[in-house]
Amino acid sequence: MLWTLHNRAGEAMRSDGVLRDPKTLEIYRALDYDYDAAFGPSGPSHAYRALVFDNELRAFLAAHPDGVIVNLGEGLETHRYRVGGDEALWITVDLPESIAIRERFIAPDDHHRHVAMSALDRRWFDEIPPGRPVYITAEGLLMYLEPADVAALIADMARRFPKARFCFDHIPRWMSQRMMKGYRPSRSLTIPPMPWGIDRSEIAPTLREWAGIEQVETLDYRLFRGWRALIFDYLMRLPWTRERVPAITRVIFPR
């Protein structure tokens, strides 16, 4: 939770950053925590990911202003402040410890509900009012779960919320295998284990098998600055590269 906050704040503090996020900066500066010692210098990846989810939610709310947005494992993410949507119902589902920290800075109200439980606890299903369009997100969550738990959760959501939209990010198999061995991008940070990895070409057939999902679209990550962005854009045109990098997938559950 603090690692992703660190990276989003780092981007929000840049004069040329793609993420304008005063609320994230408020939380970041209020917490008495040595981010650099724990995580090393901030990087833009989590801000770029957040931007994709922001755009997804904006488009959903433009079509369904009174829709329901469910953010699984949201932590200290601040989509609601960047996206708006005063008529919508926003529901955050996260572990009690995470909700307790979140509520130090973000208070629930009639349009913003906090549900203190694991995303794997299906009781959160009952928090979603019937008869309203639903968009569920799992940003930076599913890769930390066991594959069987991911399959069961998606299948159960599809059965319970027909026609709902669901958006999640995922990592390829090789990356999951590396993270399971204890990957350290810096001397101070060891990435937590990520048991669930799936290659891009596997996404659609796997979701079809798990839950009969036919409407599947996988989105590319982007870089926005400098020579690395130019190289990355070129590499993403190559099928071999696209198969082996993290991505974001959005689906519509069947009727």
Secondary structure, DSSP 8 states (H G I E B T S, - for coil): -HHHHHHHHHHHTSTT-S---HHHHHHHHHS---HHHHH-S--SHHHHHHHHHHHHHHHHHHH-TT-EEEEET-TT--HHHHH--TTSEEEEEE-HHHHHHHTTT---BTTEEEEES-TT-GGGGGGS-TTS-EEEEETT-GGGS-HHHHHHHHHHHHHHSTT-EEEEEE--HHHHHHHHT---SBTTB----------HHHHHHHHHHHH---EEEEEE----SHHHHHHHHHHTTSHHHHHTS-EEEEEE---
